[in-house]
Structure formats: C-alpha cells, structure tokens
Amino acid sequence: MDTVGKVIDSVHTSEEEKGKIKIRLQELENEINSKQMDINLADAQSTATDISGILQRSWRPLIGFSAALAIFFEFVLKPFIVFFLGVFNIEVGPLPQMNMEQLMPLVMALLGMAGLRTFEKHKKITK
C-alpha cells in the first residue's frame, strides 16, 4: 500500500486530494484486513471431517512429523542400514540423501515456535 501512496503523492498536487485518497486507501486496506479476519475465523470454526478439513486443521503437525521422519532417517535409520549392509556384505546402490541445509532451518523454526508457545503457556500469557 505504501507504493500506491507514493504514486498518489506524485500524481495529485493538492494536499486535500492527497488526504482524501489516502483516507480512502486506508479504508480499503481496513476492509481487506476485516475480510481476511472473517476468513480466518471461518477456517478456525470449521468442523469439516473430510480430507480437506483434516488437512486444514493438521498441516502444522504434518510438517513437523515429516521433518522428524527425515531427521530420523538421515541420522538414525540410514547409518544403521549402512552398518547392517556392511556386516552382511550386501551391496546396494547409494541410499537417498536428505538435503539437511534446507530441512534444518524449517526444523529450527518449528522448534522455536514450539518453545515460544511453551513459554507463553508457562507465563500464562495465553490459554
């Protein structure tokens, strides 16, 4: 919206015109925010039981679970498989590599949010 405000400043010369347009622009922005809050409220109150409803309510835990599985595979399961294959002299192609450079920032962000939520609950900031 700032960009639109700059364009308005460059096009209109009268301070009164600029003021009216900026007020209208703020009203439109408030209306957009209000509509987004209505959408968020409807999403939060959804009781859909089909797959889309389940995914809507559980996408955060699914992302966390996926990240946990990837870390488990990379640091626990894969070394065990390599050891097992080596002990029994079984030759296979290379095992898949997880891109930990992309995964770890996501995991750290999830852990940070979980830590923040725990802190909020401990301090009774939220329910």
C-alpha positions in Angstrom: 0.0 0.0 0.0 3.0 2.3 0.5 3.8 2.2 -3.2 0.2 3.2 -4.0 0.6 6.1 -1.6 3.8 7.3 -3.3 2.1 7.2 -6.7 -0.8 9.2 -5.3 1.7 11.8 -4.0 3.3 12.1 -7.4 0.0 12.3 -9.4 -2.1 14.6 -7.2 -0.9 18.1 -6.3 -3.5 19.3 -3.9 -3.0 18.3 -0.2 -6.7 18.0 0.2 -6.9 15.5 -2.8 -3.9 13.5 -1.4 -5.6 13.4 2.0 -8.9 12.2 0.7 -7.3 9.5 -1.4 -5.1 8.3 1.4 -8.1 8.1 3.7 -9.9 6.0 1.1 -6.9 3.9 0.6 -6.7 3.2 4.4 -10.4 2.3 4.4 -9.8 -0.2 1.6 -6.9 -1.7 3.5 -9.0 -2.0 6.6 -11.8 -3.7 4.6 -9.3 -6.2 3.2 -8.0 -6.9 6.7 -11.5 -7.4 8.0 -12.4 -9.8 5.2 -9.2 -11.8 6.0 -10.2 -12.0 9.6 -13.6 -13.3 8.6 -11.9 -16.0 6.5 -9.5 -16.9 9.4 -12.5 -17.2 11.8 -14.4 -19.4 9.4 -11.3 -21.6 9.0 -10.9 -21.9 12.7 -14.5 -22.8 13.3 -14.6 -25.4 10.5 -15.9 -28.8 11.5 -15.2 -30.4 8.1 -14.5 -34.1 8.6 -13.4 -34.9 5.0 -9.7 -35.0 4.0 -9.6 -31.3 3.3 -10.9 -30.5 6.8 -8.4 -32.8 8.4 -5.5 -31.3 6.4 -6.8 -27.8 7.2 -6.5 -28.5 10.9 -3.4 -30.6 10.9 -1.0 -29.2 8.4 1.4 -27.9 11.1 1.7 -31.2 12.8 2.1 -33.0 9.5 5.1 -30.7 8.6 6.6 -31.3 12.0 6.1 -35.1 11.6 7.6 -35.0 8.1 10.7 -33.1 9.4 11.0 -35.6 12.3 10.9 -38.5 9.9 13.5 -37.0 7.6 15.9 -36.4 10.6 15.2 -39.9 11.9 16.1 -41.4 8.5 19.2 -39.3 8.0 20.7 -39.7 11.5 19.4 -42.9 12.9 18.0 -45.3 10.3 20.4 -44.7 7.4 23.6 -45.3 9.5 22.0 -48.5 10.9 21.1 -49.7 7.4 24.6 -48.9 6.1 26.1 -50.8 9.1 23.8 -53.8 8.6 24.5 -54.0 4.9 28.3 -53.7 5.6 28.2 -56.5 8.2 26.5 -58.9 5.9 28.4 -57.8 2.8 25.3 -56.8 0.9 26.0 -54.4 -2.0 23.3 -51.9 -3.0 23.2 -48.5 -4.7 23.7 -45.4 -2.6 20.9 -44.6 -0.2 18.9 -41.3 -0.7 20.4 -38.2 0.8 18.2 -35.7 2.6 19.0 -32.0 1.9 19.7 -31.0 5.5 20.7 -27.5 4.5 17.0 -26.9 3.6 15.4 -29.0 6.3 17.2 -27.8 9.4 16.0 -24.1 9.1 12.5 -25.5 9.0 13.1 -27.7 12.0 14.7 -24.9 13.9 11.7 -22.6 13.1 9.3 -25.3 14.3 11.3 -25.8 17.5 11.4 -22.1 18.1 7.7 -21.7 17.7 7.1 -24.7 20.0 9.4 -23.1 22.6 7.7 -19.8 22.3 4.3 -21.5 22.8 5.6 -23.3 25.8 6.9 -20.1 27.3 3.6 -18.4 26.7 1.7 -21.2 28.5 4.2 -21.2 31.3 3.8 -17.5 31.8 0.0 -17.8 31.4 0.1 -15.2 28.6 -2.4 -17.4 26.6 -4.6 -20.4 27.4 
